[in-house]
Amino acid sequence: MRDSANEVLRAIATDGPVSRAQLARDLGLSGPTLTQATKYLLDRGLIIELEQTASTGGRRATLLGLVAGAGQIIGVKLAEDHLVAVCIDMESQIQWKFSSDFNSRGEGALEELISILKKNMKRVSGQLLGIGIGVPGVVSPGDFGTTKSAILGWDSVNVGKILSERLSTPVLLENDVNTLAIDESLFGRGKDTSNFLTLTLGRGIGMGLVINGELYVGSHGAGEFGHVTVANNKQLCECGKSGCLETIASDPAILNQAISKKFVRENSTILDVWKKARSDKKIATALYKIPGQAIAVALANVINVFGPELVLISGEGSEAWDIWSPWILPELEVNVVPTMRNFNIELDPWDDEKWAVGAGALVLRASLATSSDRSATGMAVKSRLRIIPGNEVSKRL
Ligand SMILES: [Zn+2]
């Protein structure tokens, strides 16, 4: 029964408010099962009955809606030198936010993070379901949230486990590009799309893969798009191998090229490069043609394998999509199998806050996950939402 309650809660959270009749149709549940499931959720204060006039016939139909305040979640986007965080409700709406300097490479980086989170957890009114953290790096699947991030300077740090214990709160960790894909699949443009890719450009180049409506995480991580081999340049990448897409197409790689070709002065930033490239076609070609075509060929290969309906372009580097797209789009067209060209490419405006919301969506997803997700952290989130009893969690932890 709890499994049906779970399914009903997920449907109301993502598609609600919705009538019982619609839920029964969408989920293929019998009348009695649905009644039992909705009663279970109503009794726990997770959903509420709303009155709404039906569009035809004038009969008033009762719709079921989520009680957004039933749980609060903190979502954090970690960067090398700062963090941005939000507190969201169960409808993914931002209640309040905070940001802080954060030195990921410092001696006491984890202690610093713990103290920032502790201070802000005190501000949460109501039930804190958990903390979701997006990191720019590889996160091992499973409960311990072990992360390896060249950007943060972390090598196999059990961040999830350490933070969960020290904060006495479920802490879920995921690669930040994946958190963005989760948010898009639950609440954004990917909501009605079963198969889509999120490509992020910028400091790193990443990819989130949503297949059959679920984020694909692989057995050893997935979506390491920046590290597909595209060049025979012997240039060592942060990941440990050479010839990676990032070695020619990341913002730092483009900036290095621009400095060595003397298009910009030493100490310039990527913003200076964009300015030059926008005002001088020759500079744009010299800097973006080869990397753009490399991104396009690599992306076409992924599209040919997975056949998505939608490709979202995001990341801080996507602000230069006007410079990239003249090189990427035509090359993509040529390299995608003709029968698979029926997909859309959309620009997904980038900001840190959105990524923090995505990190919060990790916890939201755990709270709404069906019974197939039996990870201890996921179960701990559910017990805080009172969707499963606490003793079932302690057995698993
Ligand atoms: Zn690499």
Boltz pocket constraint, residues with backbone or C-beta under 6 A from the ligand:
constraints:
  - pocket:
      binder: B
      contacts: [[A, 226], [A, 227], [A, 237], [A, 238], [A, 239], [A, 240], [A, 241], [A, 244], [A, 246]]
      max_distance: 6.0
